[in-house]
Amino acid sequence: TTKMRYLVLSRQKWKCNNCGVKLKYHKNSAWEGELAHIDHIYPYSLRVNYVNGQENINELSNLQALCVSCNMKKMKSFQ
């Protein structure tokens, strides 16, 4: 949700959780930075095995903001 996206980004001080690059909320945001991707720390594709139950896969503790580059690297590592 919009609220969760904001909470994740503000919790991380608007920085990529992997490389630390400055992120922005939306592609049309006024400030400089890379567009944030909200990522599941424990992969959504494996949600049936999520420790807190698959219905909780989108909980705040399982979400992080990544830059596009870091998110793509993470996706490739699961393929």
Helices and strands as residue ranges (DSSP letters): H 2-11, E 23-24, E 34-35, E 37-40, G 44-49, G 54-56, G 60-62, E 63-66, H 68-77
